[in-house]
Amino acid sequence: MSKRLKKELQIMIEEKLGQLFFGDKKKDLRLLMLRPIDLIEFSEFAGANADDILIWVGKTLGRSYMEKFFYNKDWSSETLAIKKEVIIGNLEALELMGYGGLTGMFKKDHILITVSDSLSKEESDNIMAKNLCLLYHGIFLAIFETLLIDVDGEEIECVLLGHEKCIFKFNFIGEELDESLIDEDSGENVSEFLSAL
């Protein structure tokens, strides 16, 4: 990972104002610290609308990260190879921010994102913890939308349903990956991928 991104991901403390923020204060990427149980309780309060709200919150977070890290870059002229690197970099950034171990596997017509030690795992005895998976889904969707990659996705495995990890599958809409961008059958380790660049 680049030194610049590591610097951006450092959490700074503004003691006078009692605020936490990422990197340089000028970037205005302030943090609100919530425990997973706080989001679960919010979703109970929101009731039937919780799914849409949590996906929207996740998409808002994902777009915010992308805009702050890449400064409103125009992605329309970038290749899928560059976009793949950016996706992997964002997964590592999320991993460093405490979202669990994240890996990505790129196939011809879809991308699998695996989350080990997800936020929902801590609250596995609470049936409402499934709502935390919606937050992840929204964040991933926002990354793809920002990169102008049309996908349709869903969670296909979940720790709350007895699986070892949460796995999200995003199918490409109207395009396929070039053979040179397709990964082997095992998922890529984010750190190993970036150290090989």
MARBA-3410 file (N, C-alpha, C, O; in Angstrom, 1 decimal):
197
0.8,-1.2,0.0,0.0,0.0,0.0,0.9,1.2,0.0,1.9,1.2,0.6 ~ 0.5,2.3,-0.7,1.3,3.5,-0.8,1.4,4.2,0.5,0.5,4.1,1.4 ~ 2.5,4.9,0.7,2.7,5.6,2.0,1.6,6.7,2.1,1.1,7.0,3.2 ~ 1.1,7.3,1.0,0.1,8.3,1.1,-1.2,7.8,1.6,-1.8,8.4,2.5 ~ -1.6,6.6,1.2,-2.8,6.0,1.7,-2.7,5.6,3.1,-3.7,5.8,3.9
-1.5,5.1,3.5,-1.3,4.8,5.0,-1.5,6.0,5.8,-2.1,6.0,6.9 ~ -0.9,7.2,5.3,-1.1,8.4,6.1,-2.5,8.9,6.1,-3.0,9.3,7.2 ~ -3.2,8.7,5.0,-4.7,9.1,5.0,-5.5,8.3,6.0,-6.5,8.8,6.5 ~ -5.1,7.0,6.2,-5.9,6.2,7.1,-5.5,6.3,8.6,-6.1,5.6,9.4 ~ -4.5,7.1,8.9,-4.2,7.3,10.3,-5.3,8.1,11.0,-5.8,9.1,10.5
-5.8,7.7,12.1,-6.8,8.4,12.9,-6.2,9.4,13.7,-5.3,9.2,14.6 ~ -6.6,10.7,13.5,-6.1,11.8,14.3,-7.2,12.2,15.3,-8.3,12.0,15.1 ~ -6.7,12.9,16.4,-7.6,13.3,17.4,-7.5,14.9,17.5,-6.4,15.4,17.7 ~ -8.6,15.5,17.5,-8.7,17.0,17.7,-9.3,17.1,19.1,-10.5,17.1,19.4 ~ -8.3,17.2,20.1,-8.7,17.2,21.5,-9.6,18.3,21.9,-10.6,18.1,22.7
-9.4,19.5,21.4,-10.2,20.7,21.8,-11.7,20.5,21.4,-12.6,20.9,22.1 ~ -11.9,20.0,20.2,-13.2,19.8,19.7,-13.8,18.4,20.0,-15.0,18.1,19.9 ~ -12.9,17.5,20.5,-13.3,16.1,20.8,-13.7,15.4,19.5,-14.7,14.6,19.6 ~ -13.0,15.6,18.4,-13.4,14.9,17.2,-12.3,13.9,16.8,-11.1,14.1,17.1 ~ -12.7,12.9,16.0,-11.7,12.0,15.4,-11.9,12.2,13.9,-13.0,12.4,13.4
-10.7,12.1,13.2,-10.8,12.2,11.7,-9.7,11.5,11.1,-8.6,11.2,11.7 ~ -9.8,11.1,9.8,-8.8,10.5,9.1,-7.8,11.5,8.5,-8.2,12.5,8.0 ~ -6.5,11.2,8.6,-5.5,11.9,7.9,-5.5,13.4,8.2,-5.8,13.8,9.3 ~ -5.3,14.2,7.2,-5.2,15.7,7.3,-6.6,16.2,7.6,-7.6,15.9,7.0 ~ -6.6,17.1,8.6,-7.9,17.7,9.1,-8.6,18.4,7.9,-9.8,18.5,7.9
-7.8,19.0,7.0,-8.4,19.8,5.9,-9.4,18.9,5.0,-10.2,19.4,4.4 ~ -9.1,17.6,5.0,-10.0,16.7,4.2,-11.4,16.5,4.7,-12.2,16.0,4.0 ~ -11.6,16.9,5.9,-12.9,16.8,6.5,-13.5,15.4,6.5,-14.7,15.3,6.2 ~ -12.7,14.4,6.7,-13.2,13.1,6.8,-13.3,12.7,8.3,-12.5,12.0,8.8 ~ -14.3,13.3,9.0,-14.5,13.1,10.4,-15.2,11.8,10.7,-15.9,11.3,9.8
-14.9,11.2,11.8,-15.4,9.9,12.2,-16.5,10.0,13.3,-16.3,10.8,14.2 ~ -17.5,9.2,13.1,-18.4,9.0,14.2,-18.3,7.5,14.6,-18.5,6.6,13.8 ~ -17.9,7.3,15.9,-17.7,5.9,16.3,-18.9,5.3,16.9,-19.6,5.8,17.8 ~ -19.3,4.2,16.2,-20.5,3.5,16.7,-20.1,2.0,16.9,-19.3,1.5,16.1 ~ -20.7,1.4,17.9,-20.5,0.0,18.1,-21.5,-0.8,17.1,-22.5,-0.2,16.8
-21.1,-2.0,16.7,-22.1,-2.7,15.9,-23.5,-2.8,16.5,-24.5,-2.8,15.8 ~ -23.5,-3.0,17.8,-24.8,-3.1,18.5,-25.6,-1.8,18.3,-26.9,-1.9,18.3 ~ -25.0,-0.6,18.2,-25.7,0.6,18.0,-26.4,0.6,16.6,-27.6,1.0,16.5 ~ -25.8,0.0,15.6,-26.4,-0.1,14.3,-27.6,-1.1,14.3,-28.6,-0.9,13.7 ~ -27.4,-2.1,15.1,-28.4,-3.2,15.2,-29.7,-2.6,15.9,-30.8,-2.7,15.4
-29.4,-1.8,16.9,-30.5,-1.2,17.7,-31.2,-0.2,16.8,-32.5,0.0,16.8 ~ -30.5,0.6,16.0,-31.1,1.5,15.1,-32.0,0.8,14.1,-33.1,1.3,13.8 ~ -31.5,-0.3,13.5,-32.3,-1.0,12.5,-33.6,-1.6,13.2,-34.6,-1.7,12.5 ~ -33.5,-2.0,14.4,-34.8,-2.4,15.1,-35.7,-1.2,15.2,-36.9,-1.4,15.0 ~ -35.2,-0.1,15.5,-36.1,1.1,15.6,-36.6,1.5,14.2,-37.8,1.9,14.1
-35.8,1.4,13.1,-36.3,1.8,11.8,-37.3,0.8,11.3,-38.1,1.2,10.4 ~ -37.4,-0.4,11.8,-38.4,-1.4,11.4,-38.2,-1.8,9.9,-37.2,-2.2,9.4 ~ -39.4,-1.8,9.2,-39.4,-2.3,7.8,-38.5,-1.6,6.9,-38.1,-2.2,5.8 ~ -38.2,-0.3,7.1,-37.3,0.4,6.3,-35.8,0.3,6.5,-35.0,0.8,5.8 ~ -35.5,-0.5,7.5,-34.1,-0.7,7.9,-33.2,-1.1,6.8,-32.1,-0.7,6.6
-33.7,-2.1,6.0,-32.8,-2.6,4.9,-32.4,-1.5,3.9,-31.2,-1.4,3.7 ~ -33.3,-0.7,3.4,-33.0,0.3,2.5,-32.1,1.4,3.2,-31.2,1.9,2.6 ~ -32.4,1.7,4.4,-31.6,2.7,5.1,-30.2,2.3,5.3,-29.3,3.1,5.1 ~ -30.0,1.0,5.7,-28.6,0.6,6.0,-27.8,0.4,4.7,-26.6,0.7,4.7 ~ -28.4,0.0,3.6,-27.7,0.0,2.3,-27.4,1.4,1.9,-26.3,1.6,1.4
-28.3,2.3,2.1,-28.0,3.7,1.8,-26.9,4.3,2.6,-26.0,5.0,2.1 ~ -26.9,4.0,3.9,-25.8,4.4,4.8,-24.4,3.8,4.3,-23.4,4.5,4.2 ~ -24.4,2.5,4.0,-23.2,1.9,3.5,-22.8,2.6,2.2,-21.6,2.8,2.0 ~ -23.7,2.9,1.3,-23.4,3.5,0.0,-22.8,4.9,0.3,-21.9,5.4,-0.4 ~ -23.4,5.6,1.2,-22.9,6.9,1.6,-21.4,6.9,2.1,-20.6,7.7,1.7
-21.2,5.9,3.0,-19.8,5.7,3.5,-18.8,5.3,2.4,-17.8,5.9,2.3 ~ -19.2,4.4,1.5,-18.4,4.0,0.4,-18.0,5.1,-0.5,-16.9,5.3,-0.9 ~ -19.1,5.9,-0.9,-18.8,7.1,-1.8,-17.9,8.1,-1.1,-17.0,8.7,-1.8 ~ -18.1,8.3,0.2,-17.3,9.3,0.9,-15.8,8.9,0.9,-15.0,9.7,0.7 ~ -15.6,7.6,1.2,-14.2,7.1,1.2,-13.6,7.3,-0.2,-12.4,7.8,-0.3
-14.3,6.9,-1.2,-13.7,7.0,-2.6,-13.4,8.4,-2.9,-12.4,8.7,-3.5 ~ -14.3,9.4,-2.6,-14.1,10.8,-2.9,-13.0,11.4,-2.2,-12.2,12.1,-2.7 ~ -12.8,11.0,-0.9,-11.7,11.5,-0.1,-10.4,11.0,-0.5,-9.4,11.7,-0.5 ~ -10.3,9.7,-0.8,-9.1,9.0,-1.2,-8.6,9.4,-2.6,-7.4,9.4,-2.9 ~ -9.6,9.6,-3.5,-9.3,9.8,-4.9,-9.7,11.1,-5.4,-9.6,11.4,-6.6
-10.1,12.0,-4.6,-10.4,13.4,-4.9,-11.3,13.6,-6.1,-10.9,14.4,-7.0 ~ -12.4,13.0,-6.1,-13.4,13.1,-7.1,-12.9,12.9,-8.5,-13.2,13.6,-9.5 ~ -12.1,11.9,-8.6,-11.5,11.5,-9.9,-12.5,11.0,-10.9,-13.5,10.5,-10.6 ~ -12.3,11.3,-12.2,-13.1,10.9,-13.3,-12.7,9.5,-13.7,-11.6,9.3,-14.2 ~ -13.5,8.5,-13.4,-13.2,7.1,-13.7,-13.6,6.6,-15.1,-13.3,5.4,-15.4
-14.2,7.4,-15.8,-14.8,7.0,-17.1,-13.7,6.5,-18.1,-14.0,5.7,-19.0 ~ -12.5,7.1,-18.0,-11.5,6.7,-19.0,-10.5,5.7,-18.5,-9.5,5.3,-19.2 ~ -10.7,5.2,-17.3,-9.7,4.2,-16.7,-10.0,2.8,-17.1,-11.2,2.5,-17.4 ~ -9.0,2.0,-17.2,-9.2,0.6,-17.6,-9.7,-0.2,-16.5,-9.6,0.2,-15.3 ~ -10.2,-1.4,-16.8,-10.7,-2.4,-15.8,-9.5,-2.8,-14.9,-9.7,-3.1,-13.7
-8.3,-2.9,-15.5,-7.1,-3.3,-14.7,-6.8,-2.3,-13.6,-6.6,-2.7,-12.4 ~ -6.9,-1.0,-13.9,-6.7,0.1,-12.8,-7.9,0.0,-11.8,-7.6,0.1,-10.6 ~ -9.1,-0.2,-12.3,-10.2,-0.3,-11.4,-10.1,-1.5,-10.4,-10.5,-1.4,-9.3 ~ -9.6,-2.6,-11.0,-9.3,-3.8,-10.1,-8.4,-3.4,-9.0,-8.6,-3.8,-7.8 ~ -7.3,-2.7,-9.3,-6.3,-2.3,-8.3,-7.0,-1.4,-7.2,-6.7,-1.5,-6.0
-7.8,-0.5,-7.7,-8.5,0.4,-6.8,-9.5,-0.4,-5.9,-9.5,-0.1,-4.7 ~ -10.2,-1.3,-6.4,-11.1,-2.1,-5.6,-10.3,-2.9,-4.5,-10.6,-2.8,-3.3 ~ -9.2,-3.5,-4.9,-8.3,-4.2,-3.9,-7.8,-3.2,-2.9,-7.8,-3.5,-1.7 ~ -7.3,-2.0,-3.3,-6.9,-1.0,-2.4,-7.9,-0.6,-1.4,-7.6,-0.4,-0.2 ~ -9.2,-0.5,-1.9,-10.3,-0.1,-1.0,-10.6,-1.2,0.0,-10.9,-0.9,1.2
-10.5,-2.4,-0.4,-10.7,-3.5,0.5,-9.7,-3.5,1.7,-10.0,-3.7,2.8 ~ -8.4,-3.2,1.3,-7.4,-3.1,2.3,-7.7,-1.9,3.3,-7.5,-2.0,4.5 ~ -8.1,-0.8,2.7,-8.4,0.4,3.5,-9.5,0.0,4.5,-9.5,0.4,5.7 ~ -10.6,-0.7,4.0,-11.7,-1.1,4.9,-11.2,-2.0,6.0,-11.6,-2.0,7.2 ~ -10.2,-2.9,5.6,-9.7,-3.8,6.6,-8.9,-3.1,7.7,-9.1,-3.4,8.8
-8.2,-2.1,7.3,-7.4,-1.3,8.2,-8.3,-0.4,9.1,-8.0,-0.1,10.3 ~ -9.5,-0.2,8.7,-10.5,0.6,9.5,-11.3,-0.3,10.4,-12.2,0.2,11.0 ~ -11.1,-1.6,10.4,-11.7,-2.5,11.3,-12.9,-3.2,10.8,-13.7,-3.7,11.6 ~ -13.1,-3.3,9.5,-14.3,-4.0,8.9,-14.0,-5.5,8.8,-14.9,-6.2,8.2 ~ -12.9,-6.0,9.3,-12.6,-7.5,9.2,-11.6,-7.7,8.1,-11.1,-6.8,7.4
-11.3,-9.0,7.9,-10.4,-9.4,6.8,-11.1,-9.4,5.5,-12.1,-10.2,5.4 ~ -10.7,-8.7,4.5,-11.4,-8.6,3.2,-10.5,-9.1,2.1,-9.4,-8.7,2.0 ~ -11.1,-9.9,1.3,-10.4,-10.4,0.1,-11.3,-10.3,-1.1,-12.5,-10.3,-1.0 ~ -10.7,-10.2,-2.3,-11.5,-10.1,-3.5,-11.0,-11.2,-4.5,-9.8,-11.4,-4.6 ~ -11.9,-11.8,-5.2,-11.6,-12.7,-6.2,-12.3,-12.3,-7.5,-13.6,-12.2,-7.5
-11.6,-12.1,-8.6,-12.2,-11.6,-9.8,-12.3,-12.7,-10.8,-11.3,-13.3,-11.2 ~ -13.5,-12.9,-11.3,-13.8,-13.9,-12.3,-14.3,-13.3,-13.6,-14.5,-12.0,-13.6 ~ -14.5,-14.0,-14.6,-14.9,-13.4,-15.9,-16.1,-12.6,-15.8,-16.2,-11.5,-16.4 ~ -17.2,-13.1,-15.1,-18.4,-12.4,-15.1,-18.9,-11.9,-13.7,-20.0,-11.4,-13.6 ~ -18.0,-12.1,-12.7,-18.4,-11.7,-11.4,-17.2,-11.4,-10.5,-16.1,-11.8,-10.8
-17.4,-10.8,-9.4,-16.4,-10.6,-8.3,-17.0,-11.1,-7.0,-18.1,-10.8,-6.7 ~ -16.1,-11.8,-6.3,-16.5,-12.3,-5.0,-15.7,-11.5,-3.9,-14.5,-11.5,-4.0 ~ -16.4,-11.0,-3.0,-15.7,-10.3,-1.9,-16.0,-11.1,-0.6,-17.2,-11.3,-0.2 ~ -14.9,-11.5,0.0,-15.1,-12.4,1.3,-14.7,-11.5,2.5,-13.7,-10.8,2.5 ~ -15.5,-11.6,3.5,-15.3,-10.9,4.7,-15.2,-11.9,5.9,-16.1,-12.6,6.2
-14.0,-12.0,6.4,-13.8,-12.8,7.6,-13.8,-11.9,8.8,-13.3,-10.7,8.7 ~ -14.2,-12.3,10.0,-14.3,-11.5,11.2,-15.1,-10.2,10.9,-14.7,-9.2,11.3 ~ -16.3,-10.4,10.3,-17.1,-9.2,10.0,-17.7,-8.6,11.3,-17.7,-9.3,12.4 ~ -18.2,-7.4,11.2,-18.8,-6.7,12.4,-20.0,-7.6,12.9,-20.2,-7.6,14.1 ~ -20.7,-8.3,12.1,-21.8,-9.0,12.5,-21.5,-10.2,13.4,-22.3,-10.7,14.1
-20.2,-10.7,13.2,-19.8,-11.9,13.9,-19.8,-11.7,15.5,-20.1,-12.6,16.2 ~ -19.5,-10.5,15.9,-19.5,-10.1,17.3,-20.9,-10.3,17.9,-21.0,-10.5,19.1 ~ -21.9,-10.1,17.1,-23.3,-10.1,17.6,-24.0,-11.3,17.0,-25.2,-11.2,16.8 ~ -23.3,-12.4,16.9,-23.9,-13.6,16.2,-25.1,-14.1,16.9,-26.0,-14.8,16.3 ~ -25.3,-13.8,18.2,-26.4,-14.3,19.0,-27.7,-13.4,18.8,-28.8,-13.8,19.3
-27.5,-12.3,18.1,-28.6,-11.4,17.9,-29.1,-11.5,16.4,-28.3,-11.3,15.5 ~ -30.3,-11.9,16.2,-30.8,-12.2,14.9,-30.8,-10.9,14.0,-30.7,-11.0,12.8 ~ -30.9,-9.7,14.7,-30.9,-8.5,14.0,-29.5,-8.1,13.4,-29.3,-7.1,12.7 ~ -28.4,-8.8,13.8,-27.1,-8.6,13.4,-27.0,-8.7,11.9,-26.0,-8.2,11.2 ~ -27.9,-9.5,11.2,-27.9,-9.6,9.8,-27.9,-8.3,9.1,-27.5,-8.1,8.0
-28.5,-7.3,9.8,-28.6,-5.9,9.2,-27.2,-5.3,9.0,-27.0,-4.5,8.1 ~ -26.2,-5.8,9.7,-24.8,-5.2,9.5,-24.3,-5.7,8.1,-23.4,-5.0,7.6 ~ -24.7,-6.8,7.6,-24.3,-7.3,6.3,-24.8,-6.3,5.2,-24.1,-6.1,4.2 ~ -25.9,-5.7,5.5,-26.5,-4.7,4.5,-25.5,-3.5,4.4,-25.4,-2.9,3.4 ~ -24.9,-3.1,5.5,-24.0,-2.0,5.5,-22.8,-2.3,4.6,-22.4,-1.5,3.8
-22.2,-3.5,4.8,-21.2,-4.0,3.9,-21.6,-3.9,2.4,-20.9,-3.4,1.5 ~ -22.8,-4.5,2.2,-23.3,-4.5,0.8,-23.3,-3.1,0.2,-22.9,-2.9,-1.0 ~ -23.8,-2.2,1.0,-23.9,-0.8,0.5,-22.5,-0.2,0.2,-22.4,0.5,-0.8 ~ -21.6,-0.5,1.1,-20.2,0.1,0.9,-19.6,-0.5,-0.4,-19.1,0.3,-1.2 ~ -19.8,-1.8,-0.6,-19.2,-2.4,-1.8,-19.9,-1.9,-3.1,-19.3,-1.6,-4.1
-21.3,-1.7,-3.0,-22.0,-1.2,-4.2,-21.5,0.2,-4.5,-21.4,0.6,-5.7 ~ -21.2,1.0,-3.5,-20.8,2.4,-3.7,-19.4,2.4,-4.4,-19.1,3.3,-5.3 ~ -18.5,1.5,-4.0,-17.2,1.4,-4.7,-17.4,1.1,-6.2,-16.8,1.8,-7.0 ~ -18.2,0.1,-6.5,-18.5,-0.2,-7.9,-19.1,1.0,-8.7,-18.7,1.3,-9.8 ~ -20.1,1.6,-8.0,-20.8,2.7,-8.7,-19.8,3.9,-9.0,-19.9,4.4,-10.0
-19.0,4.2,-8.0,-18.0,5.3,-8.2,-17.1,5.0,-9.3,-16.7,5.9,-10.1 ~ -16.7,3.7,-9.4,-15.7,3.3,-10.5,-16.5,3.1,-11.8,-15.8,2.7,-12.8 ~ -17.7,3.3,-11.9,-18.6,3.1,-13.1,-18.6,1.7,-13.6,-18.5,1.5,-14.8 ~ -18.6,0.8,-12.6,-18.7,-0.6,-13.0,-20.2,-1.1,-12.6,-20.5,-1.0,-11.4 ~ -20.9,-1.5,-13.6,-22.3,-1.9,-13.4,-22.3,-3.3,-12.9,-21.9,-4.3,-13.5
-22.9,-3.5,-11.6,-23.0,-4.8,-11.0,-24.3,-5.0,-10.4,-25.0,-4.0,-10.1 ~ -24.7,-6.2,-10.2,-25.9,-6.6,-9.4,-25.3,-7.6,-8.4,-24.7,-8.6,-8.7 ~ -25.6,-7.3,-7.1,-25.0,-8.1,-6.1,-25.9,-8.6,-5.0,-27.0,-8.1,-4.8 ~ -25.4,-9.6,-4.3,-26.1,-10.2,-3.1,-25.1,-10.9,-2.2,-24.0,-11.3,-2.7 ~ -25.4,-11.1,-1.0,-24.6,-11.9,-0.1,-25.0,-13.3,-0.3,-26.2,-13.7,-0.2
-24.0,-14.2,-0.6,-24.4,-15.6,-0.8,-24.0,-16.5,0.3,-24.5,-17.7,0.4 ~ -23.1,-16.1,1.2,-22.8,-16.8,2.5,-22.7,-15.8,3.6,-22.3,-14.7,3.4 ~ -23.1,-16.3,4.8,-23.0,-15.4,6.0,-22.7,-16.2,7.2,-23.2,-17.3,7.4 ~ -21.8,-15.6,8.1,-21.5,-16.2,9.3,-22.7,-16.4,10.2,-22.7,-17.3,11.0 ~ -23.7,-15.5,10.1,-24.9,-15.6,10.9,-25.8,-16.8,10.5,-26.7,-17.2,11.2
-25.5,-17.3,9.3,-26.3,-18.5,8.8,-25.5,-19.8,8.9,-25.8,-20.8,8.2 ~ -24.4,-19.7,9.6,-23.6,-20.9,9.9,-22.4,-21.1,8.9,-21.7,-22.1,9.0 ~ -22.2,-20.2,8.1,-21.0,-20.2,7.2,-19.8,-19.7,7.9,-19.9,-19.0,8.9 ~ -18.6,-20.1,7.4,-17.3,-19.7,8.0,-17.1,-18.2,7.8,-16.5,-17.5,8.7 ~ -17.5,-17.6,6.6,-17.3,-16.2,6.3,-18.5,-15.6,5.6,-19.4,-16.4,5.1
-18.5,-14.3,5.5,-19.5,-13.7,4.7,-19.0,-13.5,3.3,-17.8,-13.1,3.1 ~ -19.7,-13.9,2.3,-19.3,-13.7,0.9,-20.3,-13.0,0.1,-21.5,-13.4,0.1 ~ -19.9,-12.0,-0.6,-20.8,-11.2,-1.4,-20.4,-11.4,-2.9,-19.2,-11.4,-3.2 ~ -21.4,-11.7,-3.7,-21.1,-11.9,-5.2,-21.7,-10.7,-5.9,-22.9,-10.4,-5.8 ~ -20.9,-10.1,-6.8,-21.3,-9.0,-7.6,-21.1,-9.4,-9.1,-20.0,-9.6,-9.6
-22.3,-9.6,-9.8,-22.2,-10.0,-11.2,-22.1,-8.8,-12.1,-22.8,-7.8,-11.9 ~ -21.2,-8.8,-13.1,-21.1,-7.7,-14.0,-22.3,-7.6,-14.9,-22.9,-8.6,-15.3 ~ -22.7,-6.4,-15.2,-23.9,-6.2,-16.1,-23.3,-5.6,-17.4,-22.8,-4.5,-17.4 ~ -23.4,-6.4,-18.4,-23.0,-5.9,-19.7,-21.5,-5.9,-20.0,-21.1,-5.3,-21.1 ~ -20.7,-6.5,-19.2,-19.3,-6.6,-19.5,-18.7,-7.8,-18.8,-19.2,-8.4,-17.9
-17.5,-8.2,-19.3,-16.7,-9.3,-18.7,-15.3,-8.8,-18.5,-14.8,-8.0,-19.2 ~ -14.6,-9.5,-17.6,-13.2,-9.2,-17.4,-12.3,-9.9,-18.5,-12.7,-11.0,-19.0 ~ -11.3,-9.2,-18.8,-10.3,-9.8,-19.7,-9.6,-10.9,-19.0,-9.5,-10.9,-17.8 ~ -9.2,-11.9,-19.8,-8.5,-13.1,-19.2,-7.4,-12.8,-18.3,-7.1,-13.5,-17.3 ~ -6.6,-11.7,-18.6,-5.4,-11.3,-17.8,-5.8,-10.8,-16.4,-5.0,-10.8,-15.5
-7.1,-10.5,-16.2,-7.5,-9.9,-14.9,-8.2,-11.0,-14.0,-8.5,-10.7,-12.9 ~ -8.4,-12.2,-14.6,-9.1,-13.2,-13.9,-8.2,-13.9,-12.9,-7.1,-14.2,-13.2 ~ -8.7,-14.1,-11.6,-7.9,-14.7,-10.6,-8.0,-16.2,-10.6,-8.9,-16.8,-11.2 ~ -7.0,-16.8,-9.9,-7.1,-18.3,-9.7,-8.3,-18.6,-8.8,-9.0,-17.7,-8.4 ~ -8.5,-19.9,-8.5,-9.7,-20.3,-7.7,-9.6,-19.8,-6.3,-10.7,-19.7,-5.6
-8.5,-19.6,-5.7,-8.4,-19.1,-4.3,-8.5,-17.6,-4.3,-8.1,-17.0,-5.2 ~ -9.1,-17.1,-3.2,-9.3,-15.7,-3.1,-7.9,-15.0,-2.9,-7.0,-15.6,-2.3 ~ -7.8,-13.8,-3.3,-6.6,-13.0,-3.2,-6.5,-12.5,-1.8,-7.5,-11.9,-1.2 ~ -5.3,-12.5,-1.2,-5.1,-11.8,0.1,-4.7,-10.4,-0.3,-3.8,-10.2,-1.0 ~ -5.5,-9.5,0.3,-5.3,-8.1,-0.1,-3.9,-7.6,0.1,-3.3,-7.0,-0.8
-3.3,-7.9,1.3,-2.0,-7.4,1.6,-1.0,-8.0,0.6,-0.1,-7.3,0.1 ~ -1.1,-9.3,0.3,-0.2,-10.0,-0.6,-0.3,-9.4,-2.0,0.7,-9.2,-2.7 ~ -1.5,-9.0,-2.4,-1.7,-8.5,-3.8,-1.0,-7.1,-3.9,-0.3,-6.8,-4.9 ~ -1.2,-6.3,-2.9,-0.6,-4.9,-2.9,0.9,-5.0,-2.8,1.6,-4.1,-3.4 ~ 1.4,-5.9,-2.0,2.9,-6.0,-1.9,3.5,-6.4,-3.2,4.7,-6.2,-3.4
2.8,-7.1,-4.0,3.3,-7.6,-5.3,3.3,-6.6,-6.4,4.0,-6.7,-7.4 ~ 2.6,-5.4,-6.1,2.6,-4.4,-7.2,3.9,-3.6,-7.3,4.0,-2.7,-8.1
END
